[in-house]
Amino acid sequence: MATSKTAARSGTPLGSSGSRAPATDGTARQQQQQQQRSLEDPPPGPQRQQSIRDYFRWRPLPWWLCFVGGIFLLTKLQLVYNDSPCAVLGTQSPVTTSDVKRAFRTLSLCTHPDRLRGRLKRPPTPAEERRGEILFNRASAAKDELTKVLKLSKKKEVKCYEGELEMAVVAFFTQVGSALGSLGVYDYLDIAKGVAWNLLTFESGFVHTLLTVLWLAFVYRILKQFLVYLWRMGVIWGSIALVTTVVIGPLPTLLNCLFLPAIRLVAFCKAAVSGPRLPQAEPAPAAQPAADDSTRRPEGAEASAAAPAPSTANMAVAQDGPNRSTLHKRKKKETDEERESRNQELLTKASEANASGAVAEKAADAALSEAIMPEGIWACVNRYHKDPVKARQAAAAAVQFDVLLILTKPVIPLFMLIALGQVWNGLLSSLFIGHALRRWVPQMSYEAHHLLCAFFGMVHTLLGVTSSQVEDYANRDGEKILHLAWSWSFKDVLSVVHMCQLGATVTAMSALGNEPSYAASFASGIAMRIALGQDSISGLGVVERAASWAEMQFKELGISLAAAEEVVAYSGNGIGDCAGGPFRMLFGNESEAQIAAMVVKAWLILIPLTSSMQWVQRTVNAGRLLGKRWKTTRFVQRAVLAVLGLVQCVMIAMYELNAANGALANFWIAMLLGCIGESLLSTYDIRGPIRQLIFLVMFLFI
């Protein structure tokens, strides 16, 4: 404290030299920040070496195991509990021929167009007849498939599921292992020589060879970071940690997954009732120059612009001199290289001590916490940053490239096909698109990223195009019409887990533990499309005219949306909800199935409800600042997200979970489960080489 007293008496800002020597650009600010941190942070003590007891603690599974497990569970959910004929008819395993006939007869009472009049006690509307016909055709196809299986098996009963997915995964790894094991050392050398010869002789062309080299260099860099991470972990301790975590970790992971949605809702309500959280008082010297005073407002404080500013009566005024001109000097504009370096530091969890120059100064300005994720779920959820608006924006800037690259990759081939009549080579288009997204797209706000997720959730099943569709379109003669027909695939599973990874990454970078869910924003777009397909809305004249106009516009571009009604079909309001569904397949056609469906629905609505309430609160806060620069844009963005979230909550409450629904409704449920997965991953700091490697793999598969 002697330093601060001396500075106060002499009027010299803390961190500047007493001899008033001219300082270089940013030196005074860096010195002041270093001395401030030295006053706040205690001296580091000796690090305790981990003992064997540390590896047997009650802790959940590593995040990447949860990530891989989520992919497996979502794939199994679709194959076993949504698309299987037993789930469509609602028959329990094992199933017999009489079970199939009885289930189909029951389901036809509320789906066949001729029987809807008796079911509804009134004449059905054309939209209701069409929806019943779609569900009836789906039940008929499930009955035919089960009947065929029973005839081929020549048994009285068959099981609905016999572990086909697990056996397929085991068979895949077995085949890969046997294929790799059958190759000798000379075989691998021959493969390496062949690749090197093709690259050196440019047999595939100069451009293709150059792009291949760039791509291999990128993959090599990611794999190198991953291997260095494993090497630093240590072989022995890493093996012990893996074994003990697999044995102990599943139970706390399951408990966290089940209770985190309710914990997040309680934490938000508690914070909303207690008011905005102010930053903790920081120890500061008695004399602080007014020029360097930066007040950091919490999120709720942006709504109260009339908050009294801290008094500066006791602060010494900096005397005239070179240091004063340095403090008042305007910041230089951040270059693209500095911005990219800062974003990479946030994504890779690089230490601020490794930064230098202007990059270190801007990283300090962002004030993003590099601290380890706190212990305990409640502490993780209540993690808070002293400047949440700046923290969110810095995190949004770091992940914008990842967001745009994954979201736009499925639809870019369609745009290229329409504009150019062909689709470029995948490697060439990926590099060009990556450069365009990184350099040409302006920086968007945190709210704009959520709106982007909602938009792509709405058009996800409309604008996606597969490689087979592109090839069929290119080889077709005469008038070319591209028929887009979406069906559930493994890419949709990766879309769900990508939203989980994105939200967890932003949470780790912003040091904010309870933020609106990215998966919930994506799911709100799906819910809006399902809402527009409701009988009461789709039958409106305005909606019909808008749908006809959109269909004509697509036809002029050579696009036809095939099976659009089948995708949006749903059960409810007396149509398709009398039988069928995965819960009846698991619990039978009794009250247990209805109770289980209600419990799961209440569990699924918690995260979207919390996100909606958060957007409503932020909309109110932004509304109090209307009229200021950029505040109107932020208010509109938050208001749109709040409306989308509330519509989704209403749709979840009205949704009939104890019935067989269409493909889009099943995908919506999968994305709602992704909200739970994002909530779980947000309690980890997932930044680092493993996240980069997983992102690369997802980019290759999507």
N, C-alpha and C positions, 0 to 999 in steps of 0.2 A: 504493500500500500504506500510505501515511501515514494515510489515512482509517480503514483497518481497525485499525491500531495504536492510534489515538486512541480508537476505539470499544472496544477491548479494555481500555485502561486505565481508562476512565470507566465501564465496565459498561453503556454505552448500546448498544442493538442497532444494527447497521449499517443505515443508511437512515433513522434517526430524527434529529431535530435535537438539537443539544447543549443548547438552552435548554429542553427538555422542554415545548414548546408543545403544547396538545391537538391531536390529529390527527383528521381526519375518518375515516369508516368505510372501511377498505381502503387509506387513503393510505400507512400505514407499510409494508404489504405490497407495494404497487406500487413505492414508492421503493426498497425492498430488492431487488426483482426487476430494476429498471432498473439499479441499481448493479452487481448481479451480472452482468447481461448486458454492461455496459460493461467489467467486468474480464475476462470470458471472450472477448468478440468483439474482434478487432483493428479499428482505425479503418478505415473504408472508403476504399479507394484510388480513384483516378480510373478510371472505366470505359473500357475499350478499345473504340473504335469498330470494328465488324465490317468486315473487308475482303472483297474478292472471293474470296480463297482460302477463307474460312470457308464459302462456299456450295458448295464442291466437296469437302467432307470425306466420308470413308467413314462413312455413317450410314444407318439404315433409313428406310423411308417414314414419313410422318406417320401417327399412330395412326388418324385418321379415314379415310385412304385404305385402311389395313389393315381397318378396320371395314366399309367399303363393299365392298371386295374379298371379305371373308369372307361377306357376304350373297350376293354373286354366286356364289361357289364352292359354298356350301351348297345354293343353289337348283339349280345345275347338277348337283351330286352326286345330288340326289333325282330330277331329271328324266331324267338320262342314265345313271347308274350304279345306280339302285335300281328305278325304276318302268318303265324302258324294256323292251320285250319281248326285245331282244337280251341285256340283263343277266339277265333271268329265265331264259332258255334257255342263256345262256353261249355265244352264237355271236359269232364275230369279224366285224367289218365289212370288206368288203361281204358280205352274206349272200344265199344263193341258196335256192331251194325245197328242194333236197336237204339243205342245211345245217340248215334248220328241221326237217325230218322226222327227220334223224339225231339232232339235239339233243333233240327231244321224246321220241323212242323211248328214248334213254339215260336221260333224267330220269324217265320213267315206270317204269323198273325199280326205283327206290327211293322212289316216291311212290304208285303205284297200289295200292289196298288188296288186290287179288288177288295181287300179286307181292311183298308185304312178307314173307310167310312164307319164301319162298326167300331173300330178302335178309337177314332177321334170323336165319334158321336156327331159328325157333321161331314159335309162333302170336303175332301181335301183340295187344297189349292194346287195349281200345276207345279209349283216349286216343290211342294210336299210330295206329290206323286213321283216326281223325278228323283227326289232324294230317297224315297222308299224303294224305287226301282233299282237304284244303284246299290243300296245295302242288300236288297234281296238277291241281286246277281252275285254279289260278293259271297253271301251265305251259300248260294247254290254251287259256286265254284269250290268252296271249302268242303261241302258235302260230297261232291264228285271226287275230290282228291282223297278224302278219307276212305270213301268206298273203294276206290282203286287200290289204295294201300292194303286194305283188309283182304281184298281178293288176291293180291299178289303174295301176301304173307301166308295165306292159307291157314290163318289162325282165327280163333273166335274173338280175340281182342289184341290190340296193339298199344304200345305206349306212345304218348304224344311226343315225348322227348327222351332220347336215350344218350345224351351227352355228345351229340354230333359235333358241336362247336369245339368242345374240349378235345375230342379226338382229332379234329381237323388241325387244331393248333399243334398238338403233339406230333401228328404226322408231318406237318410242315417243317418243324424243327428237326425231326428225324431225317427227313430227306435232305435238308440243307447240311446237316452234320455229316451224313453219309457221302454227299457229293463233295464236300470240302475234304473229308478224310480220304476219299479215293484218289485225290490228286497228290502227286509227289512233289518234291522240291523242284525237280526239273520242269514239271508242268507249270508251276507258278513262274519259274524263270522264263519259260517260253511265252507265257501270257504277257509278262512285263516287257520282254523283247519285242513282241508284236505291237504293243501299245506305243513303245518308244519309237519303233521304226515308222509307224503311221504318223506320229507327230513330227519326226525329223524330216521325213520325205514329203509331207503335205499330200498324202494320197487322197485324203478326203476334201482337199481344197484348202486354200489359204485361210479364208474367213472361218470355215468350220473348225479348222485346226486351232486357230487363235482363240476362238470362243471355248473350245474344249480345254485348252491350257488354262485359261482364266477360271473356268469352272472347277477344274481339278485343284488349282491353287486355293480357291475358296474352301473346298471340302477339306483339303489338307490342313488349312489353318484351324478349322473347327475341330477336326479330329485331334490335332496336336494339343489344343487347349484342354480337350477332354482327357487325353492320356496323361498330361501333366497334372491335372486335378486328381486322377486316380493314383498317380505315383506319389504325390505329396500326402495323400491319405495314409499310405503305408499298406503293405500287403497283409501283414499279420493283424494289425488292429482293424483294418478295413474288413477282413474276413470275419473277425469276431463281431464287429458291429453289425454286419449283414445278417449273421445267424441270429444274434440276440434280438435284433429289430424285427425279423420275420416271426420270431416266436412270441415276443411280447407285444409288438406294435399293432396287430389287427384290432384288438379290443379297444384301446384308447382312440384309434382312428375311427372305428365304428361309432363310438359314443360321441366324438366330436362332430361327425357327420350328421348324426341324428339331432343333436341339441343346438348346434351352432345357429340355425335359422331363428329359433326362438330367442337365443341369447342376443343376436344382433337386433332383433325387434325391441327387446327390453332395453338394450343399451341406447338405442336411438330415442325411445320414449323418455328414458331417464335424462338424457342430455337435453332433449327438447323442453322438458319441464324445468330443469335447473337453469336453463338459459345458456348463452354462448360461453364457451370455455376461454378464459383469458390465458395468455402465455404466462408461465411461471416467472417470478421475479428473478432477474439475473444480477449477480454481483457486478457492480460497475464502479469505476472510480468516481470520486466526488465531483471532479471537473470533467465534463464531457463536452466537446465542442458542438455547438448547435448545427454546424454544417454537416456533421456526420451522424446526426441523430436520425434514426430510421425506425419509425413505429411500425410494428407488425400487427395487423388486425386479424383476429380470428374470423372464421367464416361468418358467424352470426353478427360480427361487428360491422360488416359491410352494409347491414340494414340500418344501423344506427350511426348515421353520419354526424350526428350532433354530439357524439361522445367527447368529453372534455380532453384536450390534449395535455400531456404532461407539462408541468411548469418548467420554464427555463430560466427562472429568476436567479437561481444559484449557480448557473453554468457560466464558466469563464468564456469570454469572447476571444476568438483567435486573433492575434495581432497580425498586422499587415506583414507580409513577407512572402517568400517563395512557396512555403508550405501551404499558406492559405489559398494561393492561386491554384495549387495542385489539387486541393480538396474540392474546389469549385469547378474544376475543369470537367468538361462534358466527356462522358464515356465514348470510347470509339465503338463504331458499329461492329457487331460480331461477324466474322467472316464465315464462309461455309465450312472451312476446315476446322475452325474452332467449335462451331456448332456440332459438327459430326463427332469431333473428339469428346465433347461434353456428353452427348447422347450415348456414345459407346461406353463411357465411364459409368453412366447410370445403369445401362443394361447389363454390364459385366461386373457390377459391384466393385469397381476399382476404387482404391483408397484415394481420398482427397490429397493425401500427402504425396502421391505420385504425380499429381498434376503440377504444372508450372506455368508461369507467365499469365497471360490473359485468361487461359482456360481455368487456372486455379482461382483467379479472382471471380469469374462468373460462377464457378461451382460453389464458391463461398457465398455469393449473392443469392443463389437459389436456396441455400440453407437446407439442403435435403439431408436427412439424417442417414448416416451410414452405420448406425448402431445395429447390433444384433437384435433379431426379433425377440421380444420379451417372452419370458416363460409364463405359461398359463393362458387359457383361452380368453378369459375375461380381459387380461392385460393386452392381448393381441387385438381384440375387438375395439378396445377403448384407446388404442394408440392414436396419438393426435399430434399434429404439426402446428407450430406457432404461426405459420403463415400458410393456411391450407390452399388459398387461391393460387399463390405462386407455386406451391408444391405440385398441385394438380397440373398446372400448365407446363411445368418443366417435365413432368412424367409424360404428358400427352405429346410433347415435342419429341421425346425419346422413342416412343412406341409408334409414332404415326406411320413410319415406313412399314413396320410389321403389320399394322392394321390394314393399310391399303393393299399391301402385296397379297395377303391371304384372301381378303374379301373380294378383290377385283379379279383374281386369277380365274375363277370359273366363268365369268361373264365376258372377259376380254376376247376369247376365241369367237364368241358370237358377234361382237362388234367388228372384229377384223373380217369375219366372213361376210357380214353385210356390206361393209365399206369397201373391201378389196376383192371380194369374191374368192378368197383363199385364206388359209391360216399359215403363218410363218412357222419356221422350224421352232420347236419348243425352246431350245437353248437360246437361239437368237432373240426370240420374242421375250423370253424371261429377262435377259440382260438389258434389252432396250426398255422394257416396261419398268424394270427396277431403277434404271437411270432416270427415266421420266418421273417416276413417283418420288424419287429422292430429291431431284433438282427443280422440277417444274411445278409441283403441287405446293401451293402456299401453306404455311403453318396454320392448322386449324385448332380451335379451342377444345377443351375437355368435353364440353357439352356437344360440340359438333361431332366428335367421335362417337358419342352415344347415339346421336341422330343418324349417323352413317350406319351404325350397326342395326338400328331399327329399320332403315330403308332396305338394306340388303336382306334383313329377315323377311320383309314383305315380298321381295322379288326373288328370293332364293330359289324357289321351285318354279319360277317362270322363265328366267333368262339363262339358266344353266344349260350347257350343251356338252355332250360327250363326244369323244373322238370318233365313235362309230357313226354318230349322226352327221358329223362334219364330212367323213369319208363318203357316206351315202349321198349327201347333198352335192359334193363335188363331182361324183361320177354319174349324176342323174342327167339325162338328156331332156331337151325341151324346156317347158316352163318349170322353174325350180321353186319348190315350196319346202321350207325347212319346218318339219313337224317337231315341236318341242313337247316331249312327254316326260314328266319327272317321275321318278320312282326312287324309293329308298335305296341307298347304297352306302358303302363304307366311307365315301367322301363326306356324307352328311354327319356321320359319327365324328370325323375329324373336325368338321365345322363346329360341333358342340364343344369338343375339348379345346379347340383353339380359343373360343370365347372364355373358357375357364382359365387358360394360361394367360390370356391378355389381361383379364381383370386382376389376377394374382400378381402379374408383373407391375402393373400400375400401382397396386397397393404397396408393394415392396419399395418402389422408388419414391412414392410420395409420403411414406411413413404415416399414412392415414388408414386406420384399421377397419372402419365401418363406412364404406363408400357404396354408392349405387352400383348394382351389378351390371357388367357388360352383357352377360348372358340374358339377364332380364330385359335389357333394351332390345337385344336381338329377338327374344321371344315375344316382345310387345308388337314387333312388326308382323310376326306370324299370326298373333292373336287378332290384329287389325284386319288381316286378310280373311281370316276365318269369320270375323264379325261381318265383313262385307258380303260373305256368302250365306249369311243367315236368311231364312225364308222371309222374315219380316222386312229385311233391308234389301235383299236382292230383287224383291218384287216391286220396289218403288220405281216410279217412272223415271226419276232422275238417274238412279243407279243403272237401270236398264239401258237408257240412252248413252250413258257414259261407257258402259261395257261394250255396246255396239260400236261406238266411235273408236274405242281402243282396239277392238277386233279388226276394224277396217284399216286402221293405221298399221297394224302388224301385217296384214295381208299385203298392203302396198309395199312393205319392206321384204315380202317373201317369207313371212313367218306365220305359222299356224300353231296355236296352243291346243295340243291334243289332250283329251281326257282331263280338262281343267275342272269340270264338275265332279268327276270321280275323286279327284285329289282333295277337294274341299268338303266332301260329304261328311256328315257327322250324325251321331245318334242323339235323340232327345226330343222333348215335347210330344211324347207318344209315338215316335217313329224310331224303330230300331233299338229301343231301350227295354224291351220286355225279356230279352234273353241275350246270350252271347257275352263276350268280353273276357279279358284275362283273369279278373277276380272270380268270376264264376268257374273258370277253368281250375283255379287254385282251391277255392273254398266251396264250390258247388252252388246250386241255385237256391241258396238259403239266405238268412239274415246276416250270416257271417261275411258274405261277399259284400253286402251293402255297407256294413260297418267298416270293413277294411277299406273300401273305396272312399268313404267319408274321411277316415283318418289320414289316408294318403293325400287327399285333396287339401285338407287343412294344413298338412306339412308342406305341400308344394306351394301354397299361396303365401307363405311367410316371407320369403325373400322378395318376390315381386311387390308385396304390400309394403315392406320396409323401403324398397327403392322408390316406390310411388310417393310415400310420405316424405322421403328425403327431397325428391324433386319438387313437391308442393311447398315444403319449407323454404327451399332455395328460390323458388319462384316468388314467394311473398317477400323474401329479403331483397331480391333484385328489383321488385316492383317499387320498393321504397326509394330506390336510387334512379328511377326513370328520369330522363332529361339530361343525364350526364353522358360523357363520351363512352360509347360501346355498351352502355348499360341496357339500352333498348334491345340490342341484338341478344345479349345474354338472357334478358327477361323472356323474349320470345322463344328461344331455344329451350329454356327450362320449362316454360309453360307447355310447349308441345310434348316434351318428355313426360311431364306430369299427366297430361291427358292420355297419352298412350299407355302409361302405367296403370292409370285408373280403369281404362277400358279393359286392359288385360285382367285386372283383378275381378271385374264383373264377369268376364268370360270364364275365368276359372270357377267362380261360384256357380255359374249356370251350366258348366260342362258336366256331361254325364260320363263319369269315369268307369262306371260299372256296365259297360256296353262296348260293342265293337264299333270303332270309328274309322274314318278314312285315313289315308297316308299322311296328309298334312297335320291332322290332329295328333297322330302318333309322334310325328316329328316335333310338334310343339311340346308334348309331354317330355320328350327326350331333352329338349332345350331347357325346360323347367328343372329337370334333374341336373342339367348342367349348371344351373344357378346354385344348387346345393354343392356341386363339385367346386365351383369357383369360390364359394364361401369357405370351403375346407382348405383349398390351396392358398387362399389369402392369409392364412395363419402361418405360412412359410415364407422365407425369403428365397424365391426360386431363381434369382438371377445367377448367372454364371455359365460355365461351358456346357453343362447338361441342358439348360434351357435352350442354348443356341443350337445344340445338336438335335434336340427334339423339334425345334422350329424348322430346321433344314429338312428333316424327314417329312414333316407335315407338308411343307411346300412341295416336295417331290410327289406326294400322293394326292394332294387336292387338285 
